[in-house]
């Protein structure tokens, strides 16, 4: 079980259950398919300049934007950090 932990620039912390698997897509990925998917996810967002990527979960049916001013961690269900997601 994976959990997305977000810590905003104001120190607010939130956790969301991602489930058994997740995927990431970033603005700097150059493969044509990834670039198209990123653009499609970004299009309906209110502040697209603040977003550098997305975490996709629930077999692609749900996603969360990754904002430049927040820190993100993928956590295991036991509370240990599995991965830190950084803006490049």
C-alpha positions, 0 to 999 in steps of 0.5 A: 500500500502506497501513500502520497504525502504532501507538505506545502510551503506553509507546512500543511501536511496531507496524506492520500492512499494511492493503493498498490501501485502508482505511476509518475509523469513529469513535464521534462519527460521527452517521450512523445506519449508522455508529453501528450499525457502530461499536456492532457492532464495539465489542460484543465488545471487552474494554475498550470505554471505551478505544476511539474508533474502528476502521480497517477493511481487507481489503474490510471483512473485518478491523479494528483498534480505535483506543485513546485512549492510543495514537497512530496513523498511516497510512503509505505503503509508502515510509515517508512519513506519509499521515495521522495519526488523532487522538482528538477 
